[in-house]
Structure formats: C-alpha cells, structure tokens
Amino acid sequence: MPGDAWANGVTHARAVTAARARLVVFPELSLTGYELDAGLVEPGDAALEPVVAACAATGSTALVGAPVPGPGGRAYIAMLEVSPGGVAVLYRKQWIGGDEAVRFSPGDEPTVFEVDGWRIGVGICRDTGIGEHVERMAGLDIDLYLAGLVHRSDELAEQERRAVWIAERCRAYVRSPALPGRPAADTTTQPVRRRSGHPPETCSRRPGRRRVTSPGPPWSSRCG
C-alpha cells in the first residue's frame, strides 16, 4: 500500500511467515512503496515490529526496502536487515538516479554479509547496471548477489541482461525481486553451475574457492 508503512509491515510479516526461509528478500522501498516523498523509517519504527516478530517465529532474516535518515539530515534509500534480534541498516543505495537525487544521498560502500556460511552481496535497483558496483562486488568473493528492484515490465530484458552479467562476473547466484506490477528478473542465474548440469550444492565455484555444501540457497524472494 503506497506510503502506509504499518500496513506494509503487516504484509511483509505475513510473507516472511509464509516463506519459511532463512532469508526473505523484498523489493526497493518495499515498506513504503516507491514513493519518494514517503516518511523516513528508523530501525526502531513500529511498522517493523510485525516483521521482527515474524522473523523471531520462523528464524528468518528479512531484507526490507525503506527510506532511512542519516547523519547531517541526509536521507537514503536503504536495505534493512530484520532478524529475530531487531533491525539494522544493512546497505544504503550507492547509485541513485533521476528524481531520487532531489531527496536522497548516495551511500558510499558495497556491503557483504553472511547467512549460514553464504557470503551475500547486495544492491538496489540502479546499482545493478553500474560497472563499478559490479566490479567491486566481484572482488568480494560472494556466493549470492541480491538486489531489490523497481522496474516496469518492458524492462525485463534489461533486468535479465544485468542478472546474467553480474552472475558471470561475480560467479555467483543472482536473485532480484521487484514491486508488484513491476516484475524483475526473479530467477536464479548461475552460469557455470546450472549450465554445467551440476547441482548447485556440490559444484565448485572456481579454482581455489571453497565448495558450497549447504543443501541449497537459503533465500526466498517476495514481491509483496
């Protein structure tokens, strides 16, 4: 629901409960909708309480899109990490564009975190088309790249092109949910592993890199 963080928080919580996954990923600005004038969301905002509760009940971590405040009165488009222990800002979008620049400042660092031994890199929408962002991710030895998107249906071909490019450059899985009505490349792209015909849980990543031995990717991507 556009601009209604509380209602959307309840919807997010239901999605987390239904997914029963270790990691649940939501689109860009999912908590408010892609409303560039929406109220800023603090990590302690009451709208996130249902999501924290759902994560506590399921053992999940949810990556939620929201506009957040920053130092010096700045505002950022961010990805929040919601876990049974609470909420923290995981990543601030680096490559903002268009009307976003009127209100939001760019973040300054790529982000990698771990879930069940998987090294996971993250991005938000326009980040996925920026060479510098992808090259920096490629140097961080990630197993999985996640991006929250907002795109129109006529941009699906470009989303798929970016997903394949990131997967090939980073030699990693790629997953990218989008907002309802604006679908994204919500498929898992795994050059080398899927195209080689080997199951992803047993195929080596590249020479000198550890093998991924978990029973499968820990995520679920949610589009609302």
C-alpha positions in Angstrom: 0.0 0.0 0.0 1.7 3.3 -1.1 3.0 5.3 1.8 1.5 3.1 4.5 4.5 1.6 6.3 2.4 0.0 9.0 0.1 -1.8 6.6 3.0 -2.9 4.5 4.9 -4.1 7.6 2.0 -6.4 8.4 2.0 -7.7 4.8 5.8 -8.2 5.0 5.3 -10.2 8.2 2.8 -12.5 6.5 5.2 -13.0 3.6 8.0 -14.0 6.0 5.8 -16.4 7.8 4.6 -18.0 4.6 8.1 -18.3 3.1 9.6 -20.3 6.0 13.0 -19.4 4.6 16.3 -18.4 6.3 16.4 -15.3 4.1 13.5 -13.4 2.6 14.2 -10.6 0.2 11.8 -7.7 -0.6 12.0 -5.0 -3.4 13.3 -1.5 -3.3 11.4 0.8 -0.9 9.0 -2.1 -0.2 8.0 -0.8 3.2 6.6 2.4 1.8 6.2 1.6 -1.8 8.2 3.6 -4.4 7.0 6.9 -3.0 10.0 9.3 -3.0 8.2 11.6 -0.5 7.3 8.9 2.0 8.2 9.3 5.6 11.6 8.2 6.7 11.8 4.9 8.6 14.0 4.5 11.7 15.2 0.9 12.5 13.1 1.1 15.7 9.9 2.2 13.8 6.8 0.4 15.0 6.0 -0.5 11.4 8.8 -3.0 11.5 7.7 -4.8 14.7 5.5 -7.3 13.0 8.4 -8.2 10.7 10.7 -8.7 13.7 8.1 -10.9 15.3 7.7 -13.0 12.2 11.5 -13.4 11.9 11.7 -14.5 15.5 8.9 -17.0 15.0 10.5 -18.5 11.8 14.2 -18.0 12.4 14.3 -15.9 9.2 16.2 -12.8 8.2 14.3 -10.4 6.0 15.8 -7.7 3.8 13.3 -4.9 3.7 13.5 -1.8 1.4 12.9 1.6 3.2 13.8 5.3 3.1 16.0 6.0 6.1 17.5 9.0 7.8 21.3 9.6 8.0 23.8 12.0 9.5 23.5 15.7 8.9 19.9 15.5 7.9 20.6 13.3 4.9 18.2 10.6 3.7 19.0 7.3 2.0 17.3 4.6 0.0 18.2 1.6 2.1 18.0 -2.1 2.7 17.2 -3.0 6.3 18.3 -6.3 7.8 15.4 -7.6 10.0 16.2 -10.5 12.2 14.9 -12.1 15.5 17.3 -9.7 17.3 15.9 -6.5 15.7 16.6 -4.2 12.8 19.7 -2.6 11.4 20.5 -0.7 8.2 22.4 -3.2 6.0 23.1 -1.1 2.9 22.4 2.4 1.5 21.9 2.6 -2.3 25.1 4.0 -3.9 23.9 4.8 -7.4 20.8 6.9 -7.1 19.2 8.4 -10.2 16.6 10.7 -11.7 14.2 12.2 -9.2 15.7 10.2 -6.3 18.6 12.7 -6.2 16.3 15.5 -5.2 15.8 14.0 -1.7 18.3 11.1 -1.3 22.1 11.0 -0.9 24.2 8.1 -2.3 25.7 5.5 0.0 29.4 5.0 0.0 30.3 1.3 0.4 29.4 -2.1 -1.0 28.0 -4.5 1.5 28.5 -8.2 2.1 27.0 -10.2 5.0 26.7 -13.9 5.7 23.8 -16.3 6.2 24.6 -20.0 7.0 28.0 -19.6 5.5 26.9 -18.0 2.3 28.6 -14.7 1.5 25.9 -12.4 0.2 26.4 -9.1 -1.7 23.6 -6.7 -2.1 22.5 -3.9 -4.3 19.4 -1.7 -5.0 17.9 -1.2 -8.5 20.2 1.1 -10.5 23.3 -0.3 -8.7 22.9 -3.5 -10.8 23.7 -1.6 -14.0 26.8 0.2 -12.8 30.1 -1.3 -13.8 32.0 0.0 -10.7 29.4 -1.6 -8.4 29.6 -5.0 -10.1 33.4 -4.9 -10.2 33.7 -4.2 -6.5 31.3 -7.0 -5.8 33.3 -9.3 -8.0 36.3 -8.7 -5.8 34.4 -9.6 -2.6 34.2 -13.4 -3.2 30.4 -13.6 -2.9 28.2 -16.7 -3.3 25.0 -14.9 -3.9 24.0 -11.4 -5.1 20.7 -9.9 -4.0 19.1 -6.8 -5.4 15.7 -5.1 -4.6 14.3 -3.6 -7.7 11.6 -1.3 -9.0 11.1 -1.7 -12.8 8.4 -1.7 -15.5 7.5 -4.9 -17.3 9.0 -3.6 -20.5 12.4 -3.5 -18.8 12.6 -7.3 -18.1 15.1 -7.9 -20.9 17.5 -5.4 -19.4 17.0 -6.9 -15.9 17.8 -10.3 -17.3 20.9 -9.0 -19.1 22.1 -7.4 -15.9 21.5 -10.6 -13.9 23.5 -12.7 -16.3 26.3 -10.1 -16.4 26.5 -10.0 -12.6 26.3 -13.7 -12.3 29.1 -14.2 -14.8 31.3 -11.5 -13.4 30.9 -12.5 -9.8 30.5 -16.2 -10.4 27.5 -16.2 -8.0 23.8 -16.8 -7.8 21.7 -13.7 -8.6 18.2 -13.0 -7.2 16.2 -9.8 -7.7 12.6 -9.3 -6.5 10.6 -6.3 -7.7 7.5 -4.4 -6.6 4.0 -5.7 -7.7 3.2 -4.7 -11.3 6.8 -4.0 -12.0 8.3 -7.5 -12.2 12.0 -8.1 -12.1 14.4 -10.9 -13.1 13.2 -13.1 -10.4 15.1 -16.2 -11.5 18.3 -17.7 -10.2 21.1 -17.2 -12.6 24.1 -19.5 -12.2 26.5 -19.6 -15.1 29.0 -22.4 -14.7 26.9 -24.3 -12.1 23.4 -24.5 -13.7 24.7 -24.6 -17.2 27.3 -27.3 -16.4 24.5 -29.5 -15.3 25.8 -30.0 -11.8 23.6 -29.4 -8.7 24.5 -26.1 -7.1 25.1 -27.6 -3.7 28.0 -29.8 -5.0 29.7 -27.8 -7.8 32.9 -25.9 -7.1 32.8 -22.2 -7.6 36.2 -21.6 -9.2 39.8 -22.8 -8.7 40.9 -22.1 -5.1 37.5 -21.2 -3.8 35.6 -23.2 -1.2 32.8 -25.5 -2.2 29.3 -24.6 -1.3 27.9 -27.6 0.6 24.7 -26.3 2.1 21.5 -28.2 1.0 20.5 -25.3 -1.3 20.2 -21.5 -1.4 18.7 -20.1 1.8 16.5 -17.4 0.3 13.0 -16.6 -0.8 12.3 -13.5 -2.8 9.0 -11.8 -2.2 7.2 -9.4 -4.5 4.7 -8.1 -2.0 
